[in-house]
């Protein structure tokens, strides 16, 4: 029987790439953009924590790390890093 807590390096690298995508969003350009930025980042961080907990909890990922990675990508698509002016954007 295969131990479900063992994941391939490729699967883990893919998950880490999505985690970085979730948390590494552009900084707000102004104080006025901070509220929208913080709300988006908080939503993305919450979904990231849920995905990481799922992967790390023993025997809790019967669908596999690939499914959890895809789930996180879907949640991030629901909370895109848009709707505020980002640092470095043109005016």
Secondary structure, 3 states (H helix, E strand, C coil): CCCCCCCCHHHHHHHHHHHHHHHCCCCECCHHHHHHHHHHHHHHHHHHHHHHHHHHCCCCCCCCHHHHHHHHHHHHHHCCCCCCCECCCCC
